[in-house]
Amino acid sequence: MASTPLTQTIKRLRKQYGLTQEDLAIKAGVGLCFVRELEQGKPTVRMDKVNQVLDLFNYELQPSPKS
């Protein structure tokens, strides 16, 4: 699995806030497996769950034009 800007951002924010992957999973209401796969760059993840995680940091996933 490849690192992406999304995976890098989530990992950076988690560490910045002093959270373990388990802490993040609990606070976001998602499974630990989901957080691990998200940070590892799993190519297929549920957007609603990604936004649940990002919401903790006041971020959200939005569509944008391809560059």
Backbone as XML, in Angstrom:
<?xml version="1.0"?>
<chain id="A" units="angstrom">
  <residue number="1" name="MET">
    <atom name="N" x="0.844" y="-1.171" z="0.000"/>
    <atom name="CA" x="0.000" y="0.000" z="0.000"/>
    <atom name="C" x="0.899" y="1.247" z="0.000"/>
  </residue>
  <residue number="2" name="ALA">
    <atom name="N" x="0.447" y="2.244" z="-0.700"/>
    <atom name="CA" x="1.260" y="3.438" z="-0.896"/>
    <atom name="C" x="0.842" y="4.584" z="0.022"/>
  </residue>
  <residue number="3" name="SER">
    <atom name="N" x="1.837" y="5.374" z="0.387"/>
    <atom name="CA" x="1.573" y="6.576" z="1.179"/>
    <atom name="C" x="0.985" y="7.648" z="0.260"/>
  </residue>
  <residue number="4" name="THR">
    <atom name="N" x="-0.040" y="8.333" z="0.752"/>
    <atom name="CA" x="-0.699" y="9.384" z="-0.021"/>
    <atom name="C" x="-0.760" y="10.643" z="0.844"/>
  </residue>
  <residue number="5" name="PRO">
    <atom name="N" x="-1.089" y="11.786" z="0.245"/>
    <atom name="CA" x="-1.249" y="12.986" z="1.073"/>
    <atom name="C" x="-2.264" y="12.784" z="2.207"/>
  </residue>
  <residue number="6" name="LEU">
    <atom name="N" x="-3.327" y="12.048" z="1.948"/>
    <atom name="CA" x="-4.330" y="11.783" z="2.984"/>
    <atom name="C" x="-3.724" y="10.972" z="4.125"/>
  </residue>
  <residue number="7" name="THR">
    <atom name="N" x="-3.035" y="9.899" z="3.808"/>
    <atom name="CA" x="-2.450" y="9.053" z="4.851"/>
    <atom name="C" x="-1.397" y="9.817" z="5.639"/>
  </residue>
  <residue number="8" name="GLN">
    <atom name="N" x="-0.610" y="10.607" z="4.953"/>
    <atom name="CA" x="0.421" y="11.392" z="5.629"/>
    <atom name="C" x="-0.207" y="12.431" z="6.563"/>
  </residue>
  <residue number="9" name="THR">
    <atom name="N" x="-1.271" y="13.077" z="6.118"/>
    <atom name="CA" x="-1.949" y="14.089" z="6.930"/>
    <atom name="C" x="-2.549" y="13.479" z="8.187"/>
  </residue>
  <residue number="10" name="ILE">
    <atom name="N" x="-3.232" y="12.370" z="8.036"/>
    <atom name="CA" x="-3.864" y="11.729" z="9.195"/>
    <atom name="C" x="-2.813" y="11.276" z="10.201"/>
  </residue>
  <residue number="11" name="LYS">
    <atom name="N" x="-1.754" y="10.673" z="9.718"/>
    <atom name="CA" x="-0.694" y="10.213" z="10.613"/>
    <atom name="C" x="-0.033" y="11.401" z="11.320"/>
  </residue>
  <residue number="12" name="ARG">
    <atom name="N" x="0.230" y="12.479" z="10.590"/>
    <atom name="CA" x="0.854" y="13.674" z="11.160"/>
    <atom name="C" x="-0.042" y="14.289" z="12.241"/>
  </residue>
  <residue number="13" name="LEU">
    <atom name="N" x="-1.334" y="14.425" z="11.925"/>
    <atom name="CA" x="-2.263" y="15.002" z="12.888"/>
    <atom name="C" x="-2.395" y="14.131" z="14.133"/>
  </residue>
  <residue number="14" name="ARG">
    <atom name="N" x="-2.455" y="12.837" z="13.945"/>
    <atom name="CA" x="-2.574" y="11.916" z="15.084"/>
    <atom name="C" x="-1.383" y="12.082" z="16.018"/>
  </residue>
  <residue number="15" name="LYS">
    <atom name="N" x="-0.191" y="12.119" z="15.434"/>
    <atom name="CA" x="1.014" y="12.262" z="16.252"/>
    <atom name="C" x="1.087" y="13.650" z="16.885"/>
  </residue>
  <residue number="16" name="GLN">
    <atom name="N" x="0.682" y="14.666" z="16.142"/>
    <atom name="CA" x="0.688" y="16.041" z="16.640"/>
    <atom name="C" x="-0.195" y="16.173" z="17.889"/>
  </residue>
  <residue number="17" name="TYR">
    <atom name="N" x="-1.302" y="15.450" z="17.915"/>
    <atom name="CA" x="-2.216" y="15.483" z="19.045"/>
    <atom name="C" x="-1.871" y="14.439" z="20.117"/>
  </residue>
  <residue number="18" name="GLY">
    <atom name="N" x="-0.771" y="13.724" z="19.902"/>
    <atom name="CA" x="-0.314" y="12.755" z="20.892"/>
    <atom name="C" x="-1.201" y="11.541" z="21.037"/>
  </residue>
  <residue number="19" name="LEU">
    <atom name="N" x="-1.840" y="11.131" z="19.946"/>
    <atom name="CA" x="-2.751" y="9.981" z="19.978"/>
    <atom name="C" x="-2.083" y="8.739" z="19.413"/>
  </residue>
  <residue number="20" name="THR">
    <atom name="N" x="-2.381" y="7.603" z="20.015"/>
    <atom name="CA" x="-2.000" y="6.331" z="19.408"/>
    <atom name="C" x="-3.063" y="5.989" z="18.368"/>
  </residue>
  <residue number="21" name="GLN">
    <atom name="N" x="-2.808" y="4.989" z="17.556"/>
    <atom name="CA" x="-3.817" y="4.552" z="16.591"/>
    <atom name="C" x="-5.065" y="4.082" z="17.333"/>
  </residue>
  <residue number="22" name="GLU">
    <atom name="N" x="-4.874" y="3.421" z="18.453"/>
    <atom name="CA" x="-6.015" y="2.937" z="19.242"/>
    <atom name="C" x="-6.820" y="4.117" z="19.800"/>
  </residue>
  <residue number="23" name="ASP">
    <atom name="N" x="-6.119" y="5.140" z="20.325"/>
    <atom name="CA" x="-6.810" y="6.338" z="20.825"/>
    <atom name="C" x="-7.656" y="6.965" z="19.724"/>
  </residue>
  <residue number="24" name="LEU">
    <atom name="N" x="-7.064" y="7.110" z="18.550"/>
    <atom name="CA" x="-7.761" y="7.730" z="17.419"/>
    <atom name="C" x="-8.997" y="6.930" z="17.047"/>
  </residue>
  <residue number="25" name="ALA">
    <atom name="N" x="-8.862" y="5.615" z="16.987"/>
    <atom name="CA" x="-9.990" y="4.753" z="16.640"/>
    <atom name="C" x="-11.136" y="4.937" z="17.631"/>
  </residue>
  <residue number="26" name="ILE">
    <atom name="N" x="-10.804" y="4.957" z="18.906"/>
    <atom name="CA" x="-11.837" y="5.103" z="19.947"/>
    <atom name="C" x="-12.510" y="6.458" z="19.845"/>
  </residue>
  <residue number="27" name="LYS">
    <atom name="N" x="-11.721" y="7.521" z="19.758"/>
    <atom name="CA" x="-12.280" y="8.877" z="19.718"/>
    <atom name="C" x="-13.105" y="9.121" z="18.463"/>
  </residue>
  <residue number="28" name="ALA">
    <atom name="N" x="-12.716" y="8.504" z="17.336"/>
    <atom name="CA" x="-13.438" y="8.699" z="16.079"/>
    <atom name="C" x="-14.611" y="7.735" z="15.932"/>
  </residue>
  <residue number="29" name="GLY">
    <atom name="N" x="-14.659" y="6.701" z="16.743"/>
    <atom name="CA" x="-15.743" y="5.731" z="16.638"/>
    <atom name="C" x="-15.593" y="4.784" z="15.465"/>
  </residue>
  <residue number="30" name="VAL">
    <atom name="N" x="-14.333" y="4.489" z="15.130"/>
    <atom name="CA" x="-14.050" y="3.533" z="14.045"/>
    <atom name="C" x="-13.172" y="2.427" z="14.621"/>
  </residue>
  <residue number="31" name="GLY">
    <atom name="N" x="-12.994" y="1.378" z="13.858"/>
    <atom name="CA" x="-12.174" y="0.270" z="14.325"/>
    <atom name="C" x="-10.688" y="0.550" z="14.193"/>
  </residue>
  <residue number="32" name="LEU">
    <atom name="N" x="-9.914" y="-0.087" z="15.058"/>
    <atom name="CA" x="-8.461" y="0.045" z="15.012"/>
    <atom name="C" x="-7.923" y="-0.430" z="13.665"/>
  </residue>
  <residue number="33" name="CYS">
    <atom name="N" x="-8.482" y="-1.496" z="13.145"/>
    <atom name="CA" x="-8.071" y="-2.025" z="11.837"/>
    <atom name="C" x="-8.256" y="-0.957" z="10.753"/>
  </residue>
  <residue number="34" name="PHE">
    <atom name="N" x="-9.360" y="-0.215" z="10.821"/>
    <atom name="CA" x="-9.613" y="0.837" z="9.837"/>
    <atom name="C" x="-8.529" y="1.907" z="9.904"/>
  </residue>
  <residue number="35" name="VAL">
    <atom name="N" x="-8.179" y="2.348" z="11.116"/>
    <atom name="CA" x="-7.147" y="3.377" z="11.270"/>
    <atom name="C" x="-5.811" y="2.877" z="10.720"/>
  </residue>
  <residue number="36" name="ARG">
    <atom name="N" x="-5.469" y="1.658" z="11.025"/>
    <atom name="CA" x="-4.203" y="1.088" z="10.518"/>
    <atom name="C" x="-4.196" y="1.039" z="9.000"/>
  </residue>
  <residue number="37" name="GLU">
    <atom name="N" x="-5.274" y="0.551" z="8.415"/>
    <atom name="CA" x="-5.349" y="0.464" z="6.951"/>
    <atom name="C" x="-5.337" y="1.851" z="6.316"/>
  </residue>
  <residue number="38" name="LEU">
    <atom name="N" x="-5.989" y="2.803" z="6.945"/>
    <atom name="CA" x="-6.029" y="4.170" z="6.443"/>
    <atom name="C" x="-4.627" y="4.769" z="6.433"/>
  </residue>
  <residue number="39" name="GLU">
    <atom name="N" x="-3.894" y="4.614" z="7.517"/>
    <atom name="CA" x="-2.540" y="5.167" z="7.594"/>
    <atom name="C" x="-1.563" y="4.434" z="6.680"/>
  </residue>
  <residue number="40" name="GLN">
    <atom name="N" x="-1.869" y="3.195" z="6.343"/>
    <atom name="CA" x="-1.002" y="2.431" z="5.452"/>
    <atom name="C" x="-1.326" y="2.669" z="3.984"/>
  </residue>
  <residue number="41" name="GLY">
    <atom name="N" x="-2.403" y="3.408" z="3.712"/>
    <atom name="CA" x="-2.734" y="3.753" z="2.336"/>
    <atom name="C" x="-3.571" y="2.728" z="1.601"/>
  </residue>
  <residue number="42" name="LYS">
    <atom name="N" x="-4.412" y="2.000" z="2.319"/>
    <atom name="CA" x="-5.303" y="1.046" z="1.654"/>
    <atom name="C" x="-6.085" y="1.794" z="0.571"/>
  </residue>
  <residue number="43" name="PRO">
    <atom name="N" x="-6.102" y="1.278" z="-0.649"/>
    <atom name="CA" x="-6.714" y="2.012" z="-1.763"/>
    <atom name="C" x="-8.234" y="2.124" z="-1.702"/>
  </residue>
  <residue number="44" name="THR">
    <atom name="N" x="-8.892" y="1.277" z="-0.932"/>
    <atom name="CA" x="-10.353" y="1.354" z="-0.835"/>
    <atom name="C" x="-10.751" y="1.503" z="0.624"/>
  </residue>
  <residue number="45" name="VAL">
    <atom name="N" x="-11.215" y="2.694" z="0.971"/>
    <atom name="CA" x="-11.716" y="2.957" z="2.321"/>
    <atom name="C" x="-13.031" y="3.711" z="2.206"/>
  </residue>
  <residue number="46" name="ARG">
    <atom name="N" x="-13.852" y="3.598" z="3.207"/>
    <atom name="CA" x="-15.146" y="4.287" z="3.187"/>
    <atom name="C" x="-14.953" y="5.764" z="3.508"/>
  </residue>
  <residue number="47" name="MET">
    <atom name="N" x="-15.451" y="6.611" z="2.620"/>
    <atom name="CA" x="-15.296" y="8.052" z="2.793"/>
    <atom name="C" x="-15.980" y="8.557" z="4.056"/>
  </residue>
  <residue number="48" name="ASP">
    <atom name="N" x="-17.110" y="7.986" z="4.415"/>
    <atom name="CA" x="-17.792" y="8.442" z="5.623"/>
    <atom name="C" x="-16.940" y="8.188" z="6.864"/>
  </residue>
  <residue number="49" name="LYS">
    <atom name="N" x="-16.250" y="7.059" z="6.881"/>
    <atom name="CA" x="-15.380" y="6.758" z="8.014"/>
    <atom name="C" x="-14.137" y="7.633" z="7.997"/>
  </residue>
  <residue number="50" name="VAL">
    <atom name="N" x="-13.617" y="7.927" z="6.817"/>
    <atom name="CA" x="-12.470" y="8.837" z="6.719"/>
    <atom name="C" x="-12.863" y="10.190" z="7.297"/>
  </residue>
  <residue number="51" name="ASN">
    <atom name="N" x="-14.051" y="10.669" z="6.944"/>
    <atom name="CA" x="-14.515" y="11.954" z="7.466"/>
    <atom name="C" x="-14.766" y="11.905" z="8.973"/>
  </residue>
  <residue number="52" name="GLN">
    <atom name="N" x="-15.148" y="10.757" z="9.505"/>
    <atom name="CA" x="-15.292" y="10.607" z="10.955"/>
    <atom name="C" x="-13.953" y="10.862" z="11.641"/>
  </residue>
  <residue number="53" name="VAL">
    <atom name="N" x="-12.903" y="10.291" z="11.068"/>
    <atom name="CA" x="-11.560" y="10.465" z="11.619"/>
    <atom name="C" x="-11.114" y="11.918" z="11.461"/>
  </residue>
  <residue number="54" name="LEU">
    <atom name="N" x="-11.276" y="12.457" z="10.260"/>
    <atom name="CA" x="-10.829" y="13.828" z="9.995"/>
    <atom name="C" x="-11.587" y="14.855" z="10.823"/>
  </residue>
  <residue number="55" name="ASP">
    <atom name="N" x="-12.834" y="14.569" z="11.158"/>
    <atom name="CA" x="-13.656" y="15.493" z="11.925"/>
    <atom name="C" x="-13.034" y="15.812" z="13.290"/>
  </residue>
  <residue number="56" name="LEU">
    <atom name="N" x="-12.316" y="14.870" z="13.860"/>
    <atom name="CA" x="-11.647" y="15.110" z="15.146"/>
    <atom name="C" x="-10.656" y="16.263" z="15.059"/>
  </residue>
  <residue number="57" name="PHE">
    <atom name="N" x="-10.094" y="16.470" z="13.871"/>
    <atom name="CA" x="-9.079" y="17.495" z="13.674"/>
    <atom name="C" x="-9.631" y="18.712" z="12.931"/>
  </residue>
  <residue number="58" name="ASN">
    <atom name="N" x="-10.962" y="18.763" z="12.802"/>
    <atom name="CA" x="-11.638" y="19.847" z="12.089"/>
    <atom name="C" x="-11.250" y="19.897" z="10.600"/>
  </residue>
  <residue number="59" name="TYR">
    <atom name="N" x="-11.122" y="18.723" z="9.997"/>
    <atom name="CA" x="-10.849" y="18.588" z="8.573"/>
    <atom name="C" x="-12.001" y="17.792" z="7.953"/>
  </residue>
  <residue number="60" name="GLU">
    <atom name="N" x="-12.113" y="17.846" z="6.629"/>
    <atom name="CA" x="-13.064" y="16.983" z="5.927"/>
    <atom name="C" x="-12.542" y="16.678" z="4.535"/>
  </residue>
  <residue number="61" name="LEU">
    <atom name="N" x="-12.950" y="15.543" z="4.032"/>
    <atom name="CA" x="-12.592" y="15.111" z="2.687"/>
    <atom name="C" x="-13.611" y="15.695" z="1.724"/>
  </residue>
  <residue number="62" name="GLN">
    <atom name="N" x="-13.128" y="16.357" z="0.682"/>
    <atom name="CA" x="-14.026" y="16.972" z="-0.294"/>
    <atom name="C" x="-13.547" y="16.614" z="-1.696"/>
  </residue>
  <residue number="63" name="PRO">
    <atom name="N" x="-14.483" y="16.544" z="-2.638"/>
    <atom name="CA" x="-14.084" y="16.311" z="-4.016"/>
    <atom name="C" x="-13.359" y="17.538" z="-4.566"/>
  </residue>
  <residue number="64" name="SER">
    <atom name="N" x="-12.406" y="17.296" z="-5.404"/>
    <atom name="CA" x="-11.692" y="18.393" z="-6.064"/>
    <atom name="C" x="-11.332" y="17.952" z="-7.478"/>
  </residue>
  <residue number="65" name="PRO">
    <atom name="N" x="-11.150" y="18.921" z="-8.375"/>
    <atom name="CA" x="-10.792" y="18.568" z="-9.751"/>
    <atom name="C" x="-9.423" y="17.889" z="-9.810"/>
  </residue>
  <residue number="66" name="LYS">
    <atom name="N" x="-9.265" y="17.018" z="-10.774"/>
    <atom name="CA" x="-7.969" y="16.382" z="-10.984"/>
    <atom name="C" x="-6.971" y="17.422" z="-11.448"/>
  </residue>
  <residue number="67" name="SER">
    <atom name="N" x="-5.744" y="17.253" z="-10.999"/>
    <atom name="CA" x="-4.727" y="18.215" z="-11.445"/>
    <atom name="C" x="-4.020" y="17.761" z="-12.697"/>
  </residue>
</chain>
